[in-house]
């Protein structure tokens, strides 16, 4: 993985994978800036959220992902990837991170933990 800066001094992005490494409807876990990040692919766009479910700490990247919602594989807590909100109570959220694709490489920007 390597870090790149956005134009104009924006956030630092870290390369985590290449396009095609994450099948549609799935996610993968990556360590970025000391945090575990779930990068999920819906078939058209990549999304990056905190990988750890706040309930019991399961990896959200390993759960089912459909219609913009990832489901925790342990206890079926569901989180929207657009804003990180828990579908059963929007006051509870996981962090959402900027993600982009540059020259076929998936990059995520995460503030250090």
Protein Blocks (a to p, Z undefined) as FASTA:
>chain_A
ZZdddehhiacdddfbdehjacghiacdddeehiacddddehjaccdddfbdfklopafk
lpcceehiacdfklopacdfklopafklmkbccdddddddeehiacdddddZZ
